[in-house]
Amino acid sequence: MKQLEPYSLFAEIYDHSMRYVPYKDWSDYILKRSMHYTKEFPEAVLDLGCGTGRLLYFMEKNRKQAGKTKKAWLGVDLSEAMIEEAKKNSSKIQWIQANISEFNSNEAFDLVISTHTTINYFENPETLIAKAARHLLKNGIFFFDFTSEMNLIRNFDRKKIQETKQNLLLEWESSFDPKSKLIQVHLNFFHSKTKQPIGREAHPQFFHTPKSLEKILKDNGFRILEKGGDYDLFTKFEEADMCHMLCQKVK
């Protein structure tokens, strides 16, 4: 099967595949928890690994209500196809196609977010954490999520899912190797009617332990304010499928 660039085809049906993700609830949760410490709405926000921009789109709606409209709101993603979808979702945000490891802005931000397990795409998570630190104002907030090992074993290892939208049939295969900590995700695309193969995208990811992330955060001048799970106040960090940390830049 023809090898495709990651998200080159998946971008077309990404929002459909993620239609059950409660982006508005996630947006409200991140803003509420960050403002619990800063006491004010963030004026400048950076989303590292923004995808199709749905999360930042809902945050931007809150920005209008708060009357904060002057400073930069940026979404950055490696995939040009995902950025094109983000532009369709909102014209109020600056969308930038760039490798996060190479991205640099002259802007300084009050809030940096990185969600949907973007950090798990990095073999060395310090690449992302250092980039967040580089772009935050002092006392600014960094919020990111990452997958738990329990989630990988329960929901990813040796799993296969099929989904159809219009003329595309997507077959999602995933596996997890606890020894190497490597997460293998392959997306196979077919014509939905003829079942003729179109191509395959590979999305390799890496599991990182909370302890290793905590050390990197400390080394990069962050203080961890909160650890939580599944974007609510009730799920324990240790029992979550998707863990998150809310950190403040103190150095």
N, C-alpha and C positions, 0 to 999 in steps of 0.2 A: 504494500500500500504506500502511496506517495506520502513522504514526510512533509508536514506543513509547519510553518512557524507558529509558536504558541500564541493562541488567541486570534490568529489570522482569520479563522473561520468561526471559532467559538464566539467571537465578539458579536456576530450577527444574532445569535440566539441566547446570549449570556443573560440578559435581563429576563427573558422568558424562563430560562432554567433556574434563575434565582428569584422567581416571582413570589416565593413564600418567605423570603428574607424580610424581616420587619425593619427596613431601613429607617423609617421615621422614628420608631421606638429606639433604635440604636443611636440615632442622632440626638434625640432628647436626652437619652441616658448619658452620653458623653458630655454634652453641654452642661447638664445638671451637676454631674460629678466634678467637672473641672471648675465650674463657677462656685461650687461649694468652698473651694480653696482660694480662688482669685477674687471672688465677690463681684465680678463684672463680666459682661459678655465679651468674648474675644474679638478684637478688631481685625486681626490678620491671622488667617488660618492656612496651613499647608497640609495637603493630603498626599502622603508618599505611597504610591501604589493605588491610585484612585479608581482604576478600572473604568467602568462606564459612568462614574460620577454620581451614582444615586445617593450615596450617603451625604456627600458634600452639597448636593442639590437640596436636600431637606434642611441641612444646617443653614444654608443660605436663605431659606425662607424665614428662619428664626432671626437671621441678621436684619432683615427688613423690619421685622416687628420691633427689634431692639434699637433701630435707628442707626446701626453701625454699617455704613455703606462706602466709606472712603478708602480704606486700606485694602491691600492685596489679599485675594483669596485664590490660591493656586492648587491645582490638581496635577500630579505628575504620574505618568505610567510609561513603561517600556514599550507597550504595544500601540502602534499607530492606529490599528483597527479599533482598539478600545477607546482611545482618545477621540476618534471620530464619532463613536457612539456617545461619548460624554458631551461632546459639543451639541449633539441633538437634544440631550437632556437639559442643558442649561447654557445660555449665552452670557450669563452674569458672572461666570467664573472663568479665570484664565486656565486653559488646559494646555499642558506641555508634554510632548512626547520626548522622553529622555530616559536613559539608564540612571536609576537612582544613585548609583555609585559615582556617576560623573556629573550629576545635577548640582548646580550652584546658583543661588539667587542673591542679589544685593539686599533683598528684603529681610527683615527680622520679624519673626512671628510670635504671637501670643500662645498659639496652640498648634501643635503638630500631631497629626493622627496617622495611623497606619493599620488598616483593618483587613478583615477577610484573610487572616493568616499570611499577610504579605511577608512577614519576617521569616516564615518557613521556606520561602523561595531562596533565601540566602544561606549558603553553606557556612559563611561566617556572619553571624547576626550583628557583629559590631559594625559592619558596613552601614547598616540601616540606622542603628542607634547613634553612631557618631554623626551621621548626616542630620538626624533630628537635632542633636545637640548643637551642631554648627549653625542651624537656622533658627534656633529659639532665642528669644530675649531672656535675660536672667529672670528667674522665677516663673518662666513660661512653663506650660504643661505639655507633656508628651503622653499620648494615650495610644497603646497598641494592643493587639490581641495575637494569640498563637494557639495552635492546637495542643491538646493534652495527649499524652501517650494512651490513655484510656480510650479516647475518641478514635485514635488511629486503629487500635486493636479491635474495637467494637464496630466501628462504622466504615473503615477504609480497607482493612486487610482482606484481600481476596473478594472484593465486592465488584459487582457488575450491574450497571443501571442502563436502561434504554429510555430515550425520550424522542418525541417527534414534534417538529414544528414546520408546518407548510411542506416544503420539498426536502427537508433535511431530517435524517434519522441519526441521532447521536447515541453511540454506545460507549459508556464510561466504564473503564476498568481501573481498579486501584489496588495497591498492595503496600504493605509496610514490613520492613525487616528490622526487628528490635535490636539486632546486633550492630548493623551498620547505621541505624537510625535514618535510613533512606526511605522516602515515600515516593512510590512510582505511580503516576497517574497518566493514563493514555486515553485520549479521546479519539474515537474512530467515527468518521462521518461517511454516511451512505446516502444515495438518493432514496427517499422514503418509498417511492412506488416500485422502482426497479431493483432496489437493494444493491445497486452497483456502487462499489467503493469510490469515495472521493479523495480521502486522505486521512492522515493521522497526525494528531498533535501530542507531543510529549511534554508533561508538566512535572519534572522532578522537583521534589521538595525535601526538606531536612527537619527532623525533630530536634528541638533544643530543650534541655531541661530548665525548669524555672530557676534553679540554683545558678546555672551558667549564665542565664540572662541577667540575674540580679547582680552578679559580679561585674559584668560588662557595663551595666547601667551605672553602678557606683564608680567604675573607672572613668566613665565619661561625664562625671559631674552631676549625676541625677540622684535624687532622693525618692524612694518609692513611697507614695502617699497611700495608695490602695492597691490591693490585689483582689480580683473578683472573677466571676465566671458567668458566661452565657448572658451577659448584658442585663443582669438584674441584681438586686441586693439580697436575694434569698439563696441563690445557688452558692455553695461553698467552693472556694478556689480549687480545693483538692478533688472535688467531685464533678467539675465542669467538663464539658466537651471542648468548649472554646474558652480559654483563660484570657484574662486581660490584666494589664498593669497601668496604673495612672501615676505618672512620675513628674517631679518638678526639677527644673534645672537650677541648681544651687551654686554651681561654680562656673 
